[in-house]
Amino acid sequence: MPVNMEPATKRMAELIRGVPDDALGNPSPCDIPLGALLDHVRTLTLAFTAAAKQDFSTFGGPPPAPDVANLGDDWRESIPRSLADLAAAWNDPQAWEGMTKAGGLDLPAEMAGVIALDEVVVHGWDVAKASGQPYDVEPDLLAAVHGFVAPFADPDSPMPRDGLFGPVVPVPADAPLLDRVMGLTGRDPAWSRR
């Protein structure tokens, strides 16, 4: 199921460029400070680009703990560049074929691509909330993420939820799809840093 994640990576890049320095210590919906979240985004873009290219010379194992100290001075330029590389790597149809590796796990490439999209979309929302910026996602990309996260919310699902998402936050069935997706990932759509 190849997906063009470029609109989501571009949106995340815009958000990152809009984060003021004094916001790096802000809380985020995923329970780490915004600066550490940005480092996680930096790392995941590199890891999932490597997964798309099947190049594990740099990123093949579990990710390091996120830390604002890892960002470097040029994070507003370097992370958006890495996000563009991520989208370009997954725009190659061959990236979606066969097996690959991400986070130290062997998995089907198609699943890795959807996980990469999920990470960009969900953490895009996290960054927007933590930095007080508006957020939107293209409907087709949001639908793909919903299709990925929904099975994890089923109590009878054989897929483990622990370590991936927090407990499901109940959201009305008629709520916007973005709110429902965030609820499925354990985020309160009404979360505020204030």
Residue frames as qw, qx, qy, qz and C-alpha x, y, z in Angstrom:
[[0.000, 0.889, 0.459, 0.000, 0.00, 0.00, 0.00],
 [0.471, 0.089, 0.002, 0.878, 2.44, 2.71, -1.09],
 [0.116, -0.900, -0.400, 0.131, 1.49, 6.09, 0.35],
 [0.393, 0.561, -0.048, 0.727, 2.84, 9.51, -0.56],
 [0.510, -0.650, -0.429, 0.366, 3.72, 10.86, 2.86],
 [0.402, 0.237, 0.041, 0.883, 5.23, 14.07, 1.48],
 [0.236, -0.699, -0.220, -0.638, 2.26, 16.27, 2.52],
 [0.734, -0.647, -0.207, 0.011, 2.61, 15.02, 6.11],
 [0.731, -0.169, -0.066, 0.658, 6.40, 15.47, 6.18],
 [0.216, 0.473, 0.132, 0.844, 6.07, 18.99, 4.73],
 [0.452, -0.752, -0.230, -0.420, 3.49, 19.87, 7.37],
 [0.798, -0.498, -0.152, 0.303, 5.76, 18.53, 10.12],
 [0.583, 0.141, 0.022, 0.799, 8.67, 20.56, 8.68],
 [0.070, -0.662, -0.174, -0.725, 6.55, 23.72, 8.82],
 [0.668, -0.702, -0.209, -0.136, 5.65, 23.00, 12.43],
 [0.799, -0.260, -0.098, 0.533, 9.28, 22.43, 13.38],
 [0.374, 0.355, 0.071, 0.854, 10.35, 25.70, 11.77],
 [0.284, -0.686, -0.202, -0.639, 7.62, 27.42, 13.80],
 [0.745, -0.523, -0.366, 0.196, 8.81, 26.17, 17.20],
 [0.010, 0.900, -0.252, 0.357, 10.35, 29.02, 19.21],
 [0.446, 0.347, -0.702, 0.432, 13.47, 28.32, 21.26],
 [0.241, -0.274, 0.568, -0.738, 11.66, 29.07, 24.50],
 [0.828, -0.049, -0.033, -0.557, 9.11, 26.32, 23.75],
 [0.556, 0.324, -0.765, 0.012, 11.58, 23.41, 23.85],
 [0.023, 0.105, -0.838, 0.535, 10.79, 22.76, 27.51],
 [0.616, -0.057, 0.001, -0.786, 7.02, 22.77, 26.93],
 [0.545, -0.002, 0.814, -0.200, 5.13, 19.61, 27.86],
 [0.362, 0.184, -0.639, -0.653, 3.77, 17.55, 24.97],
 [0.825, -0.093, -0.009, -0.558, 0.83, 15.16, 24.65],
 [0.883, 0.134, -0.448, 0.038, 3.23, 12.18, 24.55],
 [0.739, -0.671, -0.039, 0.034, 4.57, 12.95, 28.04],
 [0.703, -0.141, 0.057, 0.695, 8.04, 14.15, 27.09],
 [0.037, -0.736, -0.020, 0.676, 9.17, 17.76, 26.69],
 [0.617, 0.758, 0.079, -0.198, 8.86, 19.25, 23.22],
 [0.107, 0.784, -0.592, -0.153, 12.65, 19.37, 22.74],
 [0.412, -0.230, 0.882, 0.001, 12.95, 15.64, 23.42],
 [0.679, 0.492, 0.503, -0.209, 10.01, 15.01, 21.09],
 [0.447, 0.832, -0.232, -0.232, 11.82, 16.90, 18.31],
 [0.106, -0.563, 0.814, 0.096, 14.86, 14.69, 18.90],
 [0.597, 0.126, 0.782, -0.128, 12.60, 11.64, 18.61],
 [0.629, 0.718, 0.179, -0.238, 11.28, 13.01, 15.30],
 [0.169, 0.791, -0.555, -0.196, 14.87, 13.56, 14.16],
 [0.312, -0.329, 0.892, 0.006, 15.79, 9.97, 15.00],
 [0.650, 0.324, 0.659, -0.192, 12.68, 8.36, 13.55],
 [0.556, 0.770, -0.079, -0.301, 13.11, 10.16, 10.23],
 [0.099, 0.653, -0.738, -0.135, 16.65, 8.81, 9.93],
 [0.422, -0.123, 0.888, -0.133, 15.65, 5.29, 11.02],
 [0.651, 0.473, 0.543, -0.237, 12.67, 5.02, 8.67],
 [0.438, 0.783, -0.325, -0.299, 14.63, 6.50, 5.78],
 [0.082, -0.475, 0.874, 0.060, 17.18, 3.75, 6.38],
 [0.566, 0.161, 0.775, -0.231, 14.33, 1.21, 6.46],
 [0.638, 0.677, 0.141, -0.339, 13.03, 2.43, 3.09],
 [0.392, 0.759, -0.500, -0.142, 16.50, 2.25, 1.56],
 [0.987, -0.113, -0.097, 0.063, 17.42, -1.01, 3.31],
 [0.477, 0.548, -0.402, 0.557, 20.60, 0.70, 4.49],
 [0.713, -0.668, -0.206, -0.062, 21.24, -0.22, 8.10],
 [0.647, 0.281, -0.320, 0.633, 24.82, 1.00, 8.37],
 [0.011, 0.357, -0.319, 0.878, 23.75, 3.81, 10.71],
 [0.546, -0.149, 0.335, -0.753, 20.28, 2.90, 11.98],
 [0.569, 0.034, -0.781, -0.256, 19.56, -0.75, 12.59],
 [0.329, -0.170, -0.826, 0.425, 19.01, -1.09, 16.30],
 [0.212, -0.769, -0.587, 0.138, 16.61, 0.30, 18.87],
 [0.169, 0.807, 0.055, 0.564, 16.39, 4.10, 18.95],
 [0.364, 0.054, -0.518, 0.772, 18.28, 6.07, 21.61],
 [0.152, -0.694, -0.594, 0.377, 16.35, 7.82, 24.35],
 [0.244, 0.775, 0.263, 0.520, 15.15, 11.20, 23.06],
 [0.487, -0.582, -0.206, 0.618, 16.98, 14.20, 24.50],
 [0.225, 0.965, 0.119, -0.066, 16.91, 17.88, 23.56],
 [0.374, -0.729, 0.440, 0.368, 20.71, 17.91, 23.92],
 [0.610, 0.038, 0.686, 0.395, 20.93, 15.80, 20.74],
 [0.447, 0.804, 0.369, -0.132, 19.21, 18.39, 18.53],
 [0.550, 0.057, 0.251, 0.795, 22.21, 20.53, 17.61],
 [0.015, -0.464, -0.107, 0.879, 22.00, 24.20, 16.63],
 [0.224, 0.198, -0.506, -0.809, 20.55, 23.69, 13.15],
 [0.258, 0.227, 0.923, -0.172, 17.55, 21.50, 14.06],
 [0.442, 0.619, 0.292, -0.580, 15.08, 23.83, 12.30],
 [0.459, 0.616, -0.461, -0.443, 16.88, 23.07, 9.04],
 [0.058, 0.336, -0.938, -0.068, 18.29, 19.56, 9.60],
 [0.404, 0.206, 0.830, -0.325, 15.06, 17.88, 10.74],
 [0.599, 0.608, 0.144, -0.502, 13.02, 19.28, 7.81],
 [0.332, 0.578, -0.674, -0.319, 15.78, 18.05, 5.43],
 [0.117, -0.138, 0.978, -0.107, 15.55, 14.61, 7.01],
 [0.526, 0.398, 0.576, -0.483, 11.77, 14.69, 6.69],
 [0.550, 0.641, -0.242, -0.478, 12.11, 15.49, 2.97],
 [0.166, 0.425, -0.881, -0.126, 14.55, 12.57, 2.64],
 [0.370, 0.084, 0.860, -0.341, 12.06, 10.31, 4.42],
 [0.620, 0.541, 0.276, -0.496, 9.26, 11.18, 2.00],
 [0.441, 0.642, -0.516, -0.356, 11.55, 10.78, -1.01],
 [0.056, -0.305, 0.950, -0.030, 12.76, 7.38, 0.17],
 [0.414, 0.259, 0.813, -0.316, 9.22, 6.06, 0.61],
 [0.547, 0.608, -0.014, -0.575, 8.14, 7.50, -2.75],
 [0.236, 0.404, -0.834, -0.292, 10.21, 4.72, -4.34],
 [0.853, -0.089, -0.162, -0.488, 7.74, 1.85, -4.90],
 [0.725, 0.183, -0.637, 0.186, 10.49, -0.68, -4.15],
 [0.040, -0.373, 0.597, -0.709, 10.73, 0.67, -0.60],
 [0.690, -0.144, 0.232, -0.671, 7.33, -0.92, 0.10],
 [0.884, 0.180, -0.377, -0.209, 8.38, -4.42, -1.02],
 [0.691, 0.175, -0.631, 0.307, 9.87, -7.30, 0.92],
 [0.666, -0.625, -0.328, 0.240, 11.21, -7.12, 4.45],
 [0.251, 0.703, -0.248, 0.617, 13.11, -4.36, 6.20],
 [0.572, -0.319, -0.554, 0.515, 14.17, -3.34, 9.68],
 [0.083, -0.684, 0.010, -0.724, 13.15, -0.46, 11.94],
 [0.521, -0.639, 0.277, -0.494, 13.77, 0.09, 15.63],
 [0.183, -0.420, 0.877, -0.143, 15.76, -3.12, 15.79],
 [0.668, 0.192, 0.648, -0.311, 12.82, -5.20, 14.49],
 [0.069, -0.030, 0.796, 0.601, 12.46, -7.09, 11.23],
 [0.420, 0.502, 0.561, -0.507, 9.11, -6.32, 9.63],
 [0.522, 0.536, 0.565, 0.347, 7.39, -6.17, 6.25],
 [0.277, 0.018, 0.138, 0.951, 8.42, -3.03, 4.37],
 [0.204, -0.560, -0.506, -0.624, 4.79, -2.13, 3.77],
 [0.552, -0.704, -0.432, 0.112, 4.18, -2.10, 7.52],
 [0.530, -0.303, -0.082, 0.788, 7.33, -0.03, 8.11],
 [0.118, 0.299, 0.329, 0.888, 6.08, 2.57, 5.63],
 [0.395, -0.679, -0.466, -0.407, 2.72, 2.85, 7.37],
 [0.631, -0.572, -0.319, 0.416, 4.44, 3.07, 10.76],
 [0.401, -0.033, 0.069, 0.913, 6.62, 5.89, 9.42],
 [0.138, -0.501, -0.395, -0.758, 3.50, 7.73, 8.25],
 [0.575, -0.668, -0.470, -0.042, 1.84, 7.12, 11.63],
 [0.596, -0.369, -0.207, 0.682, 4.86, 8.54, 13.43],
 [0.209, 0.147, 0.186, 0.949, 4.91, 11.68, 11.29],
 [0.305, -0.561, -0.456, -0.620, 1.16, 12.32, 11.54],
 [0.632, -0.639, -0.433, 0.065, 0.74, 11.57, 15.23],
 [0.569, -0.373, -0.144, 0.718, 3.90, 13.38, 16.32],
 [0.133, 0.370, 0.277, 0.877, 2.98, 16.25, 14.02],
 [0.444, -0.707, -0.401, -0.376, -0.13, 16.67, 16.15],
 [0.702, -0.514, -0.279, 0.406, 2.02, 16.40, 19.29],
 [0.452, -0.010, 0.047, 0.891, 4.40, 19.11, 18.06],
 [0.090, -0.538, -0.354, -0.760, 1.51, 21.36, 17.05],
 [0.571, -0.710, -0.389, -0.136, -0.21, 21.01, 20.42],
 [0.698, -0.424, -0.184, 0.547, 3.01, 21.50, 22.40],
 [0.368, -0.057, 0.134, 0.918, 3.98, 24.60, 20.41],
 [0.203, 0.611, 0.405, -0.649, 0.51, 26.13, 20.08],
 [0.128, 0.298, -0.550, -0.769, 0.30, 25.79, 16.29],
 [0.781, 0.242, 0.132, -0.560, -2.69, 24.69, 14.20],
 [0.245, -0.263, 0.908, 0.217, -2.62, 21.22, 12.67],
 [0.794, 0.346, 0.105, -0.489, -4.33, 19.48, 9.80],
 [0.388, -0.236, 0.850, 0.266, -3.72, 16.30, 7.82],
 [0.423, 0.187, -0.571, -0.679, -4.78, 15.25, 4.34],
 [0.807, -0.096, 0.205, -0.545, -7.84, 12.97, 4.62],
 [0.896, 0.251, -0.358, -0.078, -6.24, 10.04, 2.75],
 [0.381, 0.415, -0.678, 0.472, -3.18, 10.07, 4.99],
 [0.409, -0.291, 0.508, -0.700, -5.31, 10.33, 8.12],
 [0.905, 0.036, -0.042, -0.422, -7.44, 7.42, 6.89],
 [0.743, 0.334, -0.557, 0.161, -4.29, 5.32, 6.39],
 [0.067, 0.368, -0.679, 0.632, -3.12, 6.10, 9.92],
 [0.673, -0.169, 0.281, -0.663, -6.59, 5.29, 11.30],
 [0.917, 0.162, -0.290, -0.222, -6.49, 1.95, 9.51],
 [0.539, 0.357, -0.658, 0.388, -3.14, 1.23, 11.14],
 [0.056, -0.291, 0.624, -0.723, -3.95, 2.26, 14.73],
 [0.706, -0.202, -0.037, -0.678, -7.57, 1.01, 14.99],
 [0.849, -0.027, -0.524, -0.063, -6.69, -2.71, 15.29],
 [0.381, 0.212, -0.648, 0.624, -4.43, -1.98, 18.27],
 [0.356, -0.250, 0.298, -0.850, -7.47, -0.67, 20.18],
 [0.822, -0.133, -0.378, -0.405, -9.35, -3.96, 19.86],
 [0.539, -0.566, 0.551, -0.293, -8.98, -5.81, 23.18],
 [0.928, 0.039, 0.368, -0.043, -9.00, -9.12, 21.28],
 [0.558, 0.773, -0.302, -0.009, -6.26, -8.04, 18.90],
 [0.932, -0.143, -0.042, 0.329, -3.14, -10.22, 18.90],
 [0.469, 0.589, -0.127, 0.646, -1.06, -7.09, 18.25],
 [0.519, -0.444, -0.443, 0.581, 0.63, -5.75, 21.40],
 [0.020, 0.923, 0.227, 0.311, -0.32, -2.20, 22.34],
 [0.585, -0.760, 0.044, 0.280, 2.14, -1.69, 25.19],
 [0.547, -0.349, 0.345, 0.679, 5.14, 0.39, 24.21],
 [0.278, 0.352, 0.559, 0.697, 3.39, 1.69, 21.08],
 [0.228, -0.558, -0.262, -0.753, 0.41, 3.63, 22.39],
 [0.157, -0.121, 0.633, -0.748, -1.06, 4.70, 25.70],
 [0.227, 0.387, 0.859, -0.247, -4.48, 3.52, 26.88],
 [0.080, 0.493, 0.606, 0.619, -7.27, 4.41, 24.45],
 [0.091, 0.233, 0.323, -0.913, -8.94, 7.74, 25.22],
 [0.294, 0.556, 0.778, -0.003, -12.68, 7.43, 24.52],
 [0.059, 0.248, -0.229, -0.940, -13.79, 9.78, 21.74],
 [0.624, 0.417, 0.398, -0.528, -17.34, 10.07, 20.35],
 [0.629, 0.203, 0.681, 0.315, -17.92, 8.04, 17.18],
 [0.387, 0.826, 0.360, 0.197, -19.02, 11.20, 15.35],
 [0.325, -0.810, 0.176, 0.456, -15.91, 13.19, 16.35],
 [0.464, 0.782, -0.362, -0.205, -13.56, 14.34, 13.57],
 [0.953, 0.164, -0.221, 0.128, -11.30, 11.54, 12.31],
 [0.358, 0.570, -0.483, 0.561, -8.20, 13.33, 13.63],
 [0.469, -0.500, 0.417, -0.597, -9.68, 13.32, 17.15],
 [0.966, -0.092, 0.056, -0.235, -10.59, 9.64, 16.85],
 [0.783, 0.393, -0.370, 0.310, -7.09, 8.75, 15.66],
 [0.074, 0.578, -0.521, 0.624, -5.53, 10.63, 18.56],
 [0.725, -0.370, 0.285, -0.506, -7.85, 8.89, 21.01],
 [0.986, 0.104, -0.125, -0.033, -6.83, 5.52, 19.59],
 [0.623, 0.441, -0.426, 0.486, -3.17, 6.40, 20.16],
 [0.589, -0.444, -0.510, 0.443, -3.85, 7.28, 23.79],
 [0.201, 0.038, -0.064, 0.977, -4.00, 11.03, 23.37],
 [0.101, 0.682, 0.592, -0.416, -6.77, 13.29, 24.60],
 [0.374, 0.566, 0.420, 0.603, -7.91, 15.40, 21.61],
 [0.185, -0.935, -0.191, -0.234, -8.64, 18.22, 24.04],
 [0.743, -0.306, -0.135, 0.580, -5.08, 18.18, 25.44],
 [0.144, 0.937, -0.018, 0.317, -3.65, 21.60, 26.18],
 [0.629, 0.179, -0.424, 0.627, -0.24, 22.59, 27.52],
 [0.143, -0.508, 0.197, -0.826, -1.85, 25.22, 29.72]]
